[in-house]
Amino acid sequence: MIGPATTAGALYRIRDYPGLVPGGNAKVVGDLYALGDPQSTLAWLDDYEECSPAFPRPWEYRRALIPVAGPRAQVDAWTYIYARDVTPLERIEGGDFLTPR
């Protein structure tokens, strides 16, 4: 792990896991990782998030490069973006899924 990171966006509670919608003025908190083997790690994560070609569309998530502020600099990082309607979902104020409610 490189360290904590933030990005502009909103975070929503999807049952017992979060969904990120990028953009806006709010900040979302997460962790920034360096991948030793990006191709195989991202393929494994795409399968886990059910957004690889093996899964039918529409997917719940899509993977995209977005700017994040890491511990040393701003970088573009692969991130899983929530791809469904957030209207019925609870927004996580403060943007940190691990902070107790």
N, C-alpha and C positions, 0 to 999 in steps of 0.2 A: 504494500500500500504506500502510495506517495504521501497521502494526508487528506485532511478535510478539504472540501471544495463547495462552492456555491454557484448557482446559475439563476438567471432571471426566469421566473415562471410561477406556476401555481401547482400545489400538490393536493391530490384528492385521495380519500379513503375508498378503496375498492374491496369490500369485505375486510380481510386481514392483511392486505398488502396495498402499497401506494401506487398512484398513477401520476406522472408528471406531464403537465401541459406547459411547454416553454413560452416565454415572452412575457411582456408586461413589466411592471415595476417591482413586484414582490420577489423575494429571494427564496430559493429552495436549497436545502442543505443536503450534502451527500459526501461520499468518499471517492477519491480519485486513485485509480490503480494503473500501474504500468504492466502491460501484458507481455510475458516472455515469448509467447507464440500467439500473436493476435488472430491469425486466420483460424486456427483450430479452437481457440478459446471463444471467439465470437460465433463460430458455427455451433459450438456446444450451447452457448447462451441463447442463440436464436432458437434452437430446439427447445430449450427450457422455457422460454417465453412464448413458444408456439407461434413464432413469426418467421419460420424458415419455409422454403418451398414445399416441405413435406406436409404442411398444414394448410387446410382450406382457408380462403379469405372469406370475409373480412377478418383480419387479425385484430387482437386486442391491443397489441403494441406494434410499433415499428421502430427500427433502430436508425438513429441519425447522428451525425456529428454536430455538436452544438458547442458554443463557447462556454467554458467554465473558468471560474477564478480559483486556481489551486493555491497551495501554500507559498509558491515562489513566483508564479506568473499566470497569466491567462493563457489557456490552451484550448484547442478543440478536442473534445472527448466523445467517444461513442456512448450514446445514451439511449435508453428505451423510453419512447414517448407513448403516452396513452392515446389511443386512436379512436376512442368511442365517445359518445355524448356524456359530458360531465354534469349536465343539468340536475339529475337526481342525486348526485353524490355529495358527501360532506367534504367541504374544503378544509384542509389542515392548515389552520392559521399558524404562522411562524415558519411554515415550510419544512419542518423537521418531523419525519414520520416516527422517529425513535423517542421523541419527547413525550412523556406521559400526558394524557388528556387532562 
